């Protein structure tokens, strides 16, 4: 009998990509995704340990599943990812009905562990302390038929005082460039037209084999792959961001004019306490050089509010820098204590009330900046890669959603029947802080659109296999 699965993902893009690999492994083991609205036979949680709310969400969901597991003992529950790496003993104490706990370094073991747990009727824990080799060969069921993540490295050599990721994912291990390019070419052959190069500190790529120019060269080599329309990367670290990467972005036709550059704080004092190894003058200098080389580039960032010891003066410095930098968007986070990090035991922890108030002020401040930046696009024509519309309200209202070359979200009319994976020229007519609105124009049919249609057929075939009616997608 065919068994179904679902994978719930918390956290960063690396986790999203790991979940695609988990799905690919379950596919290879003979399972298929559970259609929306049905109960899965296997439920996998791929967890994050960066913020406290991820812990709460996991344990809340596990508690919800307790009566379902009791009513249906054949239901299997697996917990993996960073929280599993950190809380390997705690998970089974809090939820003894979990079947499998696996870590960040042994994703490939999941199908075997599930089968072992089923046969032995006993929970399985397997947590490796380090990565033995880069997991280049794991299969993946990608979320998108036309856009893909490609890992260039795993782990991180930085020692940011607020972050536990290096402890859980280990030191940086770089993937051979030839393996990366081989995967990109294979993805393009499958219909992918956009790739995002991923790493915990992506522009440190090459440190493992002593080549400081490796990442810039990787971008240039991706530019030579026929059929690859868009190349992106995330997330870089200001410490390692060099001018040769800026030059590669400017000179490579399919390198998109978007840079996500985490700031974390606009206060040099707080950056020093965070052990971020750069100061605001260096950060702003990078943005200036990017905008000089790539005038149409948009800049997005990450900011943490309420780091231990942050004063009103420090917070104001963050507001001032956001004004100066004119970020198109900022992903803002409230600092939360993560046991095992240096920041967790620092004095002068900021109260939750103050953190919340500052978070609201920063959010409102950035909203005004984002609206101003987006308003500058009104009257321009931008190329949007059409996103998957399944289940979207916009599609029911005959509007499509896409991402522009500079990574802005845009909604536009679908008068010309564009498909997800196609590229549409959109004339921008309105702007908000979060998205643009425009009129759809010329459509470029792509292999990505063909791949989307093929994916839909496969999804219907899987529904028929489960005895469910096919749906019109």
N, C-alpha and C positions, 0 to 999 in steps of 0.2 A: 504493500500500500504506500502511495506517495505521501510523504510527510511535508508539512508546510512550516515556514519559519518567518520570523520578523526580527529586525535588528533596530534597536533604539540607540541613538547616538547622542552623547553629551560632549560639548567641548569644541576644540579647534578643528581647523581643516585637516590636520594630520589624522585626527580621530575619524573625520568623515571618510577620508581615504581608507583608513584601516577597516571601517565598516563595509566599504565596498569589497575589500579583500575577504572579510568574514563572509559576506554574501556569496562571493565567488567560490569560496571553499565549501560552503553548504550546497551550492549548486552542483559542484563537482562530486559531492557525496550522494547526489541523487535526490536532494530536497528542492522544493520550489518556494518562491515567496508566497505568503498568505495574501489573498486578495483583500482589499480594504473592506472592513466591516465584518471580517471573519476571525475566528479564534485560531491562532497558530499552534502547531504542535511543539515548536521550539521557539523560545523567546530569549534573545541575546541582548544584554545591556553592555554597550561599549562606553566606558565611563571616563570622566574627567576628575582631576583632583586639584585644579587650580583655584576654584572658589567653593565656599561652603555650601552654596545652594545646590551644587551638583551632588554632594553627599546626600542632602535632604531629599532631593528628587529621587535618587536611586532607592534609598531605604523606604520612602513612601510608596514607590511603585512595587517594591518587593512585598511590602505588607499587603497591598491590594491583591497581589497574586496568591497569597497564602491560602485563602479558601478555594481558589480555582485549582491549585495544586492538590489540595486535600480531596476535592471532588473528582479530580482526574489525575491519578498518579503517573500516567504516561506522559503528561505534560513535562517538558524539560526546560529548565531555566539556567542560563549561563551568564556569568558576570566577568567581563574582561576590561582591559584598558588601565589607565593610570590609577584609578581608585582601587582596582583589584590588586595592582602591584603594591600599593601602599597598605591596604587594609585586608590583606589576604586571610588573616585569622579572624578579624572582626566580622566579616561578611557572613560566614557560616554560624557564628555565635548569634548574630541578629536574625539570620534567615537560614536555619539548618536544612530547609527544603530545597535550597539552591543545589543544582546538580553539578555544575562545573564552575570553578574559579580559575581563570587563566590570566597571564600577565601581558605586558606590552611587548615582550621579547619572544613570545611563543604563540602568536596568533595562529600559525599553521597547524598547531596541535588540536585545535578545537574539535574537528569532526571525530578524531580518535577518542578524545576525552568524553564526548557525548555518548559515543557507542559503548565505551567502557563503563560509564555511569549507568547506562541502560541495562547492560548485561549483569554487572555486579550489584546493581541496586544500591549504590553507595556514592556519595559525593566525591568528586575528583578535584584536587587542587594541583595545579602545576604552574609555578612561578619561577622563571629563570631570572637570575640576577644580572645577566648581561647578554647582549646580542652576539650570537656566534658568527653570523654572516648577514649581509644585507639581504632582506627578503625580496629579491628581484623577481623571483619566479612564481610568486603566489598568484592564483587566478583572481579576477575581480569581476563583480557585477556592478558596472558603473551606474550611478544615479541618472546620468545623462547619456544619450546616445551620441551626442555631437560635441560634448565638452568633457575633459578628463583631467584629473589630478595625476601628476607624475612626481614621485618622491625622488629627490636628488641626494638627500641625506637624512639620517635619523639621529636623535640625541643632540646635545648642546654642551659646549665647553664654557659657557658663561656662568657666572655665579651671582645672579641677581638675588638680592636678599629676600624678595617677596615670592620667589618662584621655586616650586618643588619639582618641576619637570625634569631638570638634569639628573636629579636623584632617581627618578622613576624611569626615564628613557635612556639614561646613561650618557657617556661622552659621545661626541660627534663621530659618526661613521659615514664616510662619503661613498657614494656609489660610482663605479667606473663610468666615465662619460660615454663610452661606447654602449654600455648597457642602457643608459638613459635614452640615447638617440635611437637605439634599436627599438625600444618600447614606443617612443614617439612615432616612429615610422610605421610600426604595426598598428598603432591607434589610428593614424591617418588612413591607412588601408581599410580600416573598419568603418570609416566615415566620420571620425573625429576631426573637427576643424579648429578647435581651441584647446590648448593645454595650459595648465597652471603648474609651474615648477614649485615643489613644496620642500620646505626644510624648517626645522626649529629656528635656525639662523641661516637662511638660504644663501646669503652672499658670503658666508664663511666657507662655502663649498670649495674644496681643494686643500683645506688645511690637513686633511688626512694623508695626502700624498705630496704635500709641500709645493703646491702651485697656486700662488695668490691670484693669478689671472684666470683661473679655471672657470669661474662662474661667468665672467664676461664672454669668454670663448664659447661656453655652452649656449648662451643666448644667440651669439652669432651663428653657431652651427644649426640651431633650431630654425634660424632664418633661411637656411638653405634647403629646407625640407619642402618639396613641392606639395601643394594641397593644404598646408597648415596655414590657416588664415590669421590666427591670433595666438600670441605667446604672452603669458603673464607669469608673475612669480610672487610668492609671499612665504614667510615674512622676513625682511632683512633687519639687520641691526645697525644703527648709525655708526657704531665703532668700526665695523668692517666694510662699510659702504664706500667704494672707491670710484674715482673718476672714470676708470676704464669701463665700469658697468654703465655709467651714464652715457658714455660714448657708444657702447654697444646698443643700448636702448634707442638712441637717436639715429643710429646708422642701420638698424635692422628693421626692414619694412614691416614685418609682422609682429614686432615687439610693441605692445600696446602702450599708449601714453598715460599710464597710471602707475603711481607709486604708493604703496601702503608702507609707511615708515613709522613704527611705534615711537611715540614721544615719552609716555608714562608720566612725566611731570615737566612743568615749565620753570621749576625752581632748581637752580644749580645745587643748592644745599640738599634738597631731597634727592636729586639724581645721584649725588655722592653717597647718600645713605642707602639708596637702592643698589649701589654698586653698578651703575649703568655705564661707567667708563667713557662718557662723553658729556659735554656741557651744551647749553643752549646755543652758544655762538657756533659751535660745530654743526649742530642740528640745522639751524637756519641757513648756514652756509651750504649744506647739501641741497636744501630746497631751492636756494637761489641758483645753484649750478644746474640743477635739473630743469628748472623753468627757463634758464637761458638756452640750454641745449634743445629742450622740447617745449616750446612755448605753450602748446595746448595741453600739457600734462595736468592731470588732476592729482591732488595729494590727499590721502586719507591717513588716519592715525589711530592709535590706542592711547588712552589716558586713564590713569588710576587716581581716584580721589580718596583722600583720607589716610594716606600712608602715615605710619607712626611718626609723630613729631611735626607733622604738617601744620603750619600756622596760617593765620589769615593772610599774612604777607606772602607765604609760599603759594597759597591757593590763588591769590591775585596774580602772581607771576604766571601761573598756568593760563588764567583767563587772558592776560595780556599777550602771551605767546600765541594762543589760539587766534586772537585778533590779527596779529602780525602774519602768521603763517597762512591764514585764509584756507583752512582745510575744507575740502568738499564735504567731508563727513568725518566724524570722530566716534569711535566705539569707546564709550566711557564705562568705567567699572568702579564700584565701591570696593575699597580695600577690605579684605576679610582675612583673618588670622588663619594661616595654614601651619599646623604643627609640623615641626621639623625644619622650618625655614628660620634664618636669623632674624627676620623682621618680627616673627611671632613673639619673641622675648625682648624686643626693644622697649625702652621706656616711652612714656608719653603717647600711649595708644589713644587715638582720637575717638570720641564717643560716637555711638551710632547716630545720635540726633544730629551732630555736627556734620558727620559724613553724608547723611541723607540730604541735609540742607545744601551742602556744597555740590553734591551730585546734581540736584535739581537746578541750581544756579548755572553750573557748567553746561548742562543739557540745554537749558533755555538760551544761553549765550551762543552755543554752537548752532542751534537751530537758526538763529538770525544770520549767522555767517553762511551757513549752508544755503539758506534761501537767497542771499545776496549772490553767492557764487553761481547757483543754478539759474538765477534770473538772467545772468549774462549770456546764457545759451539761447534765450528766446530770439527767434528770427534766424537761427542757424540750422543747417541740415547736418544730421549726424547719422552714422551707420549703426544700426542696432542688430545684434544677434538675437533672434526671436527665441524666447524661453518656452519651456514645456508648459502648456496651458492646462493640463489635466486638473480638473477640480477647481480651477481659478474662476472667481466671480467675473474678472475682466473678460474672460473668453465668452461667458454666457451673455455678456453685454456687447459682444462683437468687438472687443478691444484685445489687443495683444500686448504682451510685456516683453521687454528685451533689455540687454545691457549694451550701452554705447561703448565705443572703443576706449573711452576714458573711464569706464566702469560705472557710469551713472545709470540708474534704473529709469526706464522710459515706458510710458503707456501710449499706445497709438491705435488708430483705426485699422480694421482688417478688411478694407474694401477689396483688396486684391488677393485675398485668400493665401497669405503667406503661411508657411509651415514652421513649427519649431525647428531650429537648425538652419533656417534661411537667414539672409542678411537683408535688411530693409533700410532704405534711406528715409529718415524721418525728419520732417520739418517741425521744429520745436515752436509751440505756440503758447505754452503755459509752464510755470515752474512752481514747485513747492520745496520745502526743506529736504524732503526725502526722495522726490522723483520729478521727472519731467513729463510733459504731455505734448503730443504732437500728431501730425497727420502723416500716415504711411504713404510712401511713394514707391519708387522703383524697387523691385525685388530681385535679389541675386539668388537664384536657386543653387543650393549647395549639396555636396555629399552628406552634410550633416542632416539636412531635411530628409534625404533618402534613408539615412540610418534611423531617424526618428520613426518613420513609417514602418520600417522593418521591426523595430523594437515593439511597436504597438501590436503587430501581428503576432510576435512571440508571446506577448502578454495574454492575448486572446487564446492562443494555443494552450497556455498553461491553465486558463480558466476552464476550457473544455476538458482538459485532463482531470480536473477536479470535479467534473460533472456540473459545472456552472455555465450559465448562458454567456455567450460572447457579448461584448459591448462595443458600441460604435465609438471609436476614439478619434 
